[in-house]
Each structure stands twice: as C-alpha cells, then as structure tokens.
Amino acid sequence: MAKYSKGAGKKVERAMHEMHEGTLKSGRSGKKVKSRKQAIAIGLSEARKEGAKVPKKGGAKKGAAKKAGAKKGSAKKGGAKKTAGKKSGAKKGAKKGARKSNSSGRSGSRSRK
C-alpha cells in the first residue's frame, strides 16, 4: 500500500516546480523558498489540509524522544558538571582580580610618559 496518495504527489510536484521558478514563498514570512526540503514540506502540508493521504508528521515525536534522552543523560552527569563549574568559577574570580590590579598599574605607567 502506498504511503502517499496521488494528490499528495501532485502538490509536492507543484511546490517543487514553483520553487525552481522562484515563485514559491513560505507561509509566515513570505520569503522565497530556496530549500528542496522546505518545498516538499510545503507541498505535503497543503495536501494534508485538503485531506490527501499523507503520513502524520514525525518531527514532534522524534524531538520529544531526543529531549527525553538528553534529560536522562544530563541527570547522570549533572553532579560532576556542577562541581567542576564551581571550581572554575573560583579560578575565574581570582584571575579577574589579578587583571584589574595589573591593568591599573599599566595605565598609570602610560600616563607618566
């Protein structure tokens, strides 16, 4: 069984043709579409609105899965990162203090010349 209907294919074909001509524009901004993938996405979304047979969007599901995986990974490593951040913060503060004292000494020597 086909995933996409003939009507969906026609919409994508028309969108691609318009993109190559330079007349296809995106919905919100109205800018010219230059990306092949974006042209296909526009064609498929138009087909969906008309009720053609097109699979549901999978981007939202994939993105949620990636976020959940990232949260799990960060929870495991979170303790090590936090302690390292505190140490580096203390070092940065010490360096800043040293820079301020050095820079003030330099500016004084310049004004003397």
N, C-alpha and C positions, 0 to 999 in steps of 0.2 A: 504494500500500500504506500502511496506517495505521501511524503511529509507535507509538501506544499501543493496547493491547488493551482490550476492553470491561471486563474485570475491573479493569484499572488505573483506568479512568474511574470505576467504581463505588467503588473505595477512596478516590479523591480526593473524590468527591461526599460520601461518608460523613464523611470528615475535615472537609470544609468545613461540613457540617451540624452536626457536634459543636462546631466552633469557634464557630459562630453561637449555639449553645445555651450555650456556656461550659463544656462538659464535656471538651473536647479538651485533653490535657496532654502536655507534652514528655517524652521518654524518660528522660533522666538526672535532671534537677532536679525534674520533676513539676509544674512551674509551668503555669498556664493559658496556652494559645497564643492570642495576640491578632492575630498577623500572618497575612494571607492567604497569603503566600508560604510561610511555615513550615507552614501547614496542608496546602498542596499537596505540599510536600516530604515530610511525614509520610505522606500517602496514597500517594505514589509509592514510598517506601521499603518500606512494608508490602506493596505489590503486587510489588515486586522479590523480597521474601522468599518470597512464595507462588509465584514463578516466572512471573508475568504478563509479557506483552511490554511492556517499558519500556526506552527507550534508556539506555545506561550514563551514569553521572554524568560531566559535562564540567568540573566546577569544578576538580578537581585538575590537569587538563591545562592549563586556562586560567591557573591560578595559577602553574604552573611556567613557562609561557611568559612571563608578566609578570615573574616574578623574573629569568629569564634576560635579558630585555630591560633590566631595571633594572641588572643587573650590568654589561652591556656599556656602558650609558650612564655609569655611575659610574666605570668604568675609564678612560674617555676624559677625564672631568672631574676625576678624583681628584687629579691633581698640582696643579691650580690651587686646589682647595679646601684641601689640606693646607697650602700656603704661606700662604694667607690666614688660616687658623686659627692658625698660629704667630704671625703679626704681631699679630692681635687679642689673643692670649693675653698677649703682652708689654705691650700697652697696658693690658689689664685689671689686670695686676700693678702697674703704675705708678699706676693710679687707686686701687687698694686701699690702697697705701701712703699716698697723699695723704689719703684719707678717714680713715685711722687717726690721722694726726697732727692733722687738723682736729677730729675728734671728741673727742680727748683734751683739746685746748685749750678746746673748748666746755664740756665737763663741768667743767673747772677753774673756768671763769668762773661757772658756775651755783652751784657750791658756795661761792664767795666772797660771793654776795649773800645 
